[in-house]
Amino acid sequence: MCGIFGFVDAANALPPLERLCRLTNLVRHRGPDGGGYWTDRGVFFGHRRLSIIDLAGGQQPMASADGRYVITFNGEIYNYPELRGELTADGVRFRTTSDTEVILEAYARWGLDALAKLEGMFAFGLYDCAERTLLLARDRFGEKPLLYAAEGSRVVFASGMAPLAAAGVAGSEIDLEALGGYLCLNYVPGQATMLRNVRRVAPGEWRLYGREGLRNTGQYWTLRAGTVDVSRLSDEQIVDAQRRARRPLSLGRRRFFRRGAERGTPWPSAERLLCRFHGAGIFGMAARVGCRAGARCAAHARRPRRRRPR
């Protein structure tokens, strides 16, 4: 978990640098291990880091090898080793072992098509110094937050509401529909937030801003439409069908499960959590990979509830 903040104004009307750094530190709780910033004409990127991958070389904001692209990124790309290998085979030379640099070089090589190749949880802002454009993108299920306030040629984004409010771009007008949704559902649905001037990048969405404002937006991934009738299938048949349809685990996901085994993750507790969410397929993968890594997976059994003394 990291914290990101960005302020882009095509009119080059940036607040003082000291203030922008203070705004970045409003998401310090998301990244206590370090921080940094990058600035150019009308652009400021700030980052608060929680160090996970490449502790020494993964500082952000990070620029591509040719200096054209700069990114501030929150999350983890599970399949970055595979993408790194593919890019290396195409002649790309990497300076670090971080997944952040893989995103940069993937975008430099494949453009927007790179987003569909990323498997993981992420939210980032990426600036093209040649085209003077800002790309905002979020992972497929919206695990990582990405809020923004856009007006004219100015775009401000962050991992949370606090920097946007402190920057004076969030306004104070309450979004009554969002408030109604929260009171009915206990969360704010869609892309809305409690403040009308602040929106959320949707899961699986990208937004491209230029000097003129929003240039284009799109959905690089969405749930497949259609339903399957399973009313006549047994539980075993459903699990078998899921297993046949599931593609093999990527190297990144295998490492995710093995990491838990190496760190002594309490697999019985993880199993109960997964089963609670009806994740039979997920637990099956975890159990198989865990057994290969030497982890011990206890069988889950429903325990009778104990009656409390009255």
C-alpha positions as CSV (number, residue, x, y, z in Angstrom):
1,M,0.0,0.0,0.0
2,C,1.4,3.4,-1.1
3,G,0.1,6.9,-1.3
4,I,0.1,8.9,-4.5
5,F,-0.7,12.5,-5.3
6,G,-0.5,14.5,-8.6
7,F,-1.3,18.1,-9.7
8,V,-1.3,18.8,-13.4
9,D,-2.2,22.2,-14.8
10,A,-1.7,23.0,-18.5
11,A,-1.6,26.7,-17.7
12,N,1.5,26.0,-15.5
13,A,-0.3,27.5,-12.5
14,L,1.1,25.2,-9.8
15,P,0.9,25.9,-6.1
16,P,4.3,26.4,-4.3
17,L,6.4,23.3,-4.1
18,E,6.5,23.3,-0.3
19,R,2.7,23.2,-0.2
20,L,2.5,20.4,-2.8
21,C,5.0,18.3,-0.7
22,R,2.8,18.9,2.4
23,L,-0.3,17.7,0.4
24,T,1.6,14.6,-0.5
25,N,2.4,13.9,3.1
26,L,-1.4,13.8,3.8
27,V,-1.2,10.2,2.5
28,R,1.9,9.4,4.6
29,H,-0.1,6.8,6.5
30,R,-0.3,4.7,3.3
31,G,3.5,4.9,2.8
32,P,5.6,5.3,5.9
33,D,8.8,4.0,4.5
34,G,9.8,7.0,2.4
35,G,8.7,9.7,0.0
36,G,9.6,11.6,-3.1
37,Y,8.4,14.0,-5.7
38,W,9.0,15.0,-9.3
39,T,8.0,18.3,-11.0
40,D,8.1,19.8,-14.4
41,R,6.3,22.7,-16.2
42,G,2.8,22.5,-14.8
43,V,3.2,19.0,-13.3
44,F,3.8,17.7,-9.9
45,F,3.9,14.0,-8.8
46,G,4.2,13.0,-5.2
47,H,4.6,9.6,-3.7
48,R,4.6,8.0,-0.2
49,R,6.1,4.5,-0.3
50,L,5.5,1.3,1.5
51,S,8.5,-0.8,0.4
52,I,7.6,-4.3,-0.8
53,I,9.5,-5.0,-4.1
54,D,13.0,-3.9,-4.8
55,L,13.6,-2.1,-1.5
56,A,16.7,-0.3,-2.7
57,G,15.8,0.6,-6.3
58,G,12.0,1.1,-6.4
59,Q,11.8,4.7,-5.3
60,Q,9.1,6.8,-6.9
61,P,8.1,8.8,-8.8
62,M,10.0,6.9,-11.4
63,A,11.0,7.9,-14.9
64,S,11.4,5.6,-17.9
65,A,14.9,4.9,-19.3
66,D,14.5,7.6,-22.0
67,G,12.9,10.1,-19.5
68,R,9.7,10.4,-21.5
69,Y,7.4,8.8,-19.1
70,V,7.0,9.4,-15.3
71,I,4.8,7.4,-13.0
72,T,3.5,7.5,-9.4
73,F,2.1,4.1,-8.7
74,N,0.3,2.4,-5.8
75,G,-0.1,-1.4,-5.8
76,E,1.5,-4.6,-6.9
77,I,1.7,-6.3,-10.3
78,Y,1.6,-10.0,-9.8
79,N,2.7,-11.0,-13.3
80,Y,5.5,-8.5,-13.6
81,P,8.2,-11.2,-13.9
82,E,6.5,-12.6,-17.1
83,L,6.1,-9.1,-18.6
84,R,9.7,-8.2,-17.7
85,G,10.9,-11.3,-19.5
86,E,8.8,-10.5,-22.6
87,L,10.1,-6.9,-22.7
88,T,13.7,-8.1,-22.1
89,A,13.4,-10.5,-25.1
90,D,12.3,-7.4,-27.1
91,G,15.5,-5.6,-26.2
92,V,14.4,-3.5,-23.2
93,R,17.1,-3.1,-20.5
94,F,15.9,-2.6,-17.0
95,R,17.7,-0.6,-14.3
96,T,15.8,-2.0,-11.3
97,T,13.9,-5.1,-10.3
98,S,10.7,-3.3,-9.4
99,D,7.3,-3.8,-10.9
100,T,7.0,0.0,-11.3
101,E,9.6,0.0,-14.0
102,V,7.8,-2.8,-15.8
103,I,4.7,-0.7,-16.1
104,L,6.7,2.2,-17.5
105,E,8.5,0.1,-20.1
106,A,5.3,-1.8,-21.0
107,Y,3.5,1.4,-21.7
108,A,6.4,2.8,-23.7
109,R,6.3,-0.4,-25.8
110,W,2.6,-1.2,-26.0
111,G,0.7,2.0,-25.1
112,L,-2.8,1.6,-23.7
113,D,-2.7,-2.1,-24.7
114,A,-0.3,-2.6,-21.8
115,L,-3.1,-2.1,-19.3
116,A,-4.9,-5.3,-20.3
117,K,-1.6,-7.2,-19.7
118,L,-1.3,-6.1,-16.0
119,E,-2.5,-8.6,-13.4
120,G,-2.6,-7.2,-10.0
121,M,-4.0,-4.4,-7.8
122,F,-3.0,-0.9,-8.8
123,A,-3.8,2.8,-9.3
124,F,-1.4,5.2,-11.0
125,G,-0.8,8.4,-12.7
126,L,1.5,8.4,-15.7
127,Y,2.7,11.5,-17.4
128,D,4.0,11.7,-21.0
129,C,6.5,14.5,-21.2
130,A,6.6,14.5,-25.0
131,E,2.8,14.6,-25.6
132,R,2.1,16.5,-22.3
133,T,-0.7,14.1,-21.4
134,L,-1.7,12.5,-18.1
135,L,-3.0,8.9,-17.9
136,L,-5.0,7.7,-14.9
137,A,-5.7,4.0,-14.6
138,R,-7.1,1.6,-12.0
139,D,-7.0,-2.1,-11.6
140,R,-9.8,-4.4,-12.8
141,F,-11.8,-4.7,-9.6
142,G,-10.9,-1.3,-8.1
143,E,-8.9,-2.7,-5.2
144,K,-6.7,0.4,-5.0
145,P,-8.4,3.8,-4.6
146,L,-7.9,6.6,-7.2
147,L,-9.8,9.9,-6.7
148,Y,-9.6,12.9,-8.9
149,A,-10.9,16.5,-9.4
150,A,-10.8,17.8,-12.9
151,E,-11.8,21.3,-14.1
152,G,-10.7,22.7,-17.4
153,S,-7.0,22.0,-18.0
154,R,-6.3,21.2,-14.3
155,V,-6.4,17.7,-12.9
156,V,-5.6,16.7,-9.3
157,F,-5.6,13.1,-8.2
158,A,-4.7,11.2,-5.1
159,S,-5.2,8.0,-3.1
160,G,-7.6,9.7,-0.7
161,M,-9.8,12.6,-0.2
162,A,-7.6,14.6,2.2
163,P,-5.1,16.0,-0.3
164,L,-7.8,17.0,-2.7
165,A,-9.7,18.8,0.0
166,A,-6.6,20.5,1.3
167,A,-5.6,21.6,-2.2
168,G,-8.9,23.5,-2.5
169,V,-10.2,21.5,-5.5
170,A,-12.7,19.3,-3.8
171,G,-15.2,22.1,-3.0
172,S,-17.8,21.8,-0.3
173,E,-20.9,20.8,-2.2
174,I,-22.3,17.5,-1.0
175,D,-23.4,15.0,-3.6
176,L,-26.9,14.2,-2.4
177,E,-27.2,11.1,-4.6
178,A,-24.0,9.7,-3.2
179,L,-25.2,10.5,0.3
180,G,-28.5,8.7,-0.4
181,G,-26.5,5.7,-1.7
182,Y,-24.4,5.6,1.5
183,L,-27.4,5.8,3.8
184,C,-29.2,2.9,1.9
185,L,-26.2,0.7,1.1
186,N,-23.6,1.7,3.7
187,Y,-21.2,2.6,0.9
188,V,-21.1,5.1,-2.1
189,P,-21.8,3.2,-5.3
190,G,-20.3,4.0,-8.8
191,Q,-17.8,6.7,-9.4
192,A,-19.3,9.2,-7.1
193,T,-17.9,10.5,-3.8
194,M,-19.5,12.5,-1.0
195,L,-18.2,15.7,-2.6
196,R,-19.7,16.6,-6.0
197,N,-16.4,17.9,-7.4
198,V,-14.5,14.7,-6.7
199,R,-15.0,11.5,-8.7
200,R,-13.4,8.0,-8.6
201,V,-11.7,6.3,-11.6
202,A,-13.9,3.3,-12.2
203,P,-12.5,-0.3,-11.9
204,G,-10.8,-1.3,-15.2
205,E,-11.0,2.3,-16.5
206,W,-8.4,4.6,-17.9
207,R,-8.7,8.4,-18.4
208,L,-6.3,10.4,-20.7
209,Y,-6.0,14.2,-20.1
210,G,-4.3,16.7,-22.4
211,R,-3.9,20.5,-22.5
212,E,-7.6,20.8,-23.5
213,G,-8.8,18.7,-20.6
214,L,-10.2,15.2,-20.9
215,R,-9.1,13.8,-24.2
216,N,-10.3,10.2,-24.1
217,T,-11.5,7.5,-21.7
218,G,-12.1,3.8,-22.0
219,Q,-12.6,0.5,-20.3
220,Y,-9.7,-1.9,-20.8
221,W,-11.4,-4.7,-18.9
222,T,-14.9,-5.6,-17.8
223,L,-16.7,-8.7,-16.5
224,R,-17.9,-11.0,-19.3
225,A,-21.6,-10.7,-20.0
226,G,-23.9,-13.7,-19.8
227,T,-25.0,-16.2,-17.2
228,V,-24.6,-20.0,-16.9
229,D,-27.4,-22.2,-15.6
230,V,-26.0,-24.3,-12.8
231,S,-29.3,-25.3,-11.2
232,R,-29.0,-28.9,-12.4
233,L,-25.4,-29.3,-11.6
234,S,-24.0,-30.7,-8.3
235,D,-21.4,-28.9,-6.3
236,E,-18.7,-31.3,-7.6
237,Q,-19.7,-30.6,-11.2
238,I,-19.5,-26.9,-10.7
239,V,-16.1,-27.1,-9.1
240,D,-14.9,-29.4,-12.0
241,A,-16.2,-26.9,-14.5
242,Q,-14.4,-24.0,-12.8
243,R,-11.2,-26.0,-12.7
244,R,-11.4,-26.8,-16.5
245,A,-12.1,-23.2,-17.4
246,R,-9.4,-21.7,-15.1
247,R,-6.1,-20.9,-16.8
248,P,-2.9,-21.9,-15.1
249,L,-1.6,-19.8,-12.3
250,S,0.9,-17.1,-13.4
251,L,4.3,-17.1,-11.9
252,G,3.4,-13.9,-9.9
253,R,0.3,-15.6,-8.3
254,R,2.3,-18.7,-7.5
255,R,4.8,-16.5,-5.7
256,F,1.9,-14.8,-3.9
257,F,0.7,-18.1,-2.3
258,R,4.3,-19.3,-1.7
259,R,5.1,-16.1,0.1
260,G,2.5,-16.9,2.6
261,A,3.9,-20.4,3.1
262,E,7.4,-19.1,3.5
263,R,6.3,-16.5,6.1
264,G,4.4,-19.1,8.1
265,T,0.9,-17.9,7.1
266,P,-1.8,-19.6,9.3
267,W,-3.3,-21.6,6.5
268,P,-6.3,-22.9,8.5
269,S,-7.3,-19.3,9.2
270,A,-6.8,-18.4,5.5
271,E,-8.8,-21.4,4.6
272,R,-11.7,-20.5,6.8
273,L,-11.7,-16.9,5.4
274,L,-11.7,-18.1,1.8
275,C,-14.4,-20.7,2.5
276,R,-16.5,-18.0,4.2
277,F,-16.5,-16.1,0.9
278,H,-17.4,-19.3,-1.0
279,G,-13.9,-19.3,-2.6
280,A,-13.7,-23.0,-3.3
281,G,-11.7,-22.4,-6.5
282,I,-9.4,-19.9,-4.8
283,F,-8.7,-22.2,-1.9
284,G,-8.1,-25.1,-4.2
285,M,-5.3,-23.1,-5.9
286,A,-3.9,-22.0,-2.5
287,A,-3.9,-25.6,-1.2
288,R,-2.1,-27.0,-4.2
289,V,0.5,-24.3,-4.4
290,G,0.9,-24.4,-0.6
291,C,1.5,-28.1,-0.6
292,R,4.2,-27.7,-3.2
293,A,5.9,-25.1,-1.0
294,G,5.8,-27.4,2.0
295,A,2.9,-25.6,3.8
296,R,0.4,-27.6,5.8
297,C,-3.2,-27.1,4.9
298,A,-5.7,-28.4,7.4
299,A,-9.1,-29.7,6.3
300,H,-12.0,-27.4,7.0
301,A,-14.9,-28.9,8.9
302,R,-18.0,-27.1,10.1
303,R,-17.9,-26.9,13.9
304,P,-21.1,-27.0,15.9
305,R,-22.0,-23.7,17.5
306,R,-21.6,-23.5,21.2
307,R,-24.5,-22.1,23.1
308,R,-23.7,-19.3,25.4
309,P,-24.8,-19.6,29.0
310,R,-27.8,-17.5,29.8
